[in-house]
């Protein structure tokens, strides 16, 4: 089985990212939020950050599918 490239991992992450992910990655890796943001935007390269981001997002639905179902009602 072949290892996924960082490009493909970032593509999966970016299709499934959510609010607060950068903070989660910061806690797990110890890197600053700015550096994590640069890596996720493709400006820098860091295998550890990309792998953690991929693991966080890989089990989620793609945002397009999620938006097509509509958002649940907010609690008041």
Secondary structure as GFF3:
##gff-version 3
##sequence-region A 1 76
A	DSSP	alpha_helix	6	16	.	.	.	ID=ss1
A	DSSP	alpha_helix	21	29	.	.	.	ID=ss2
A	DSSP	alpha_helix	33	40	.	.	.	ID=ss3
A	DSSP	alpha_helix	47	57	.	.	.	ID=ss4
A	DSSP	alpha_helix	63	68	.	.	.	ID=ss5
###
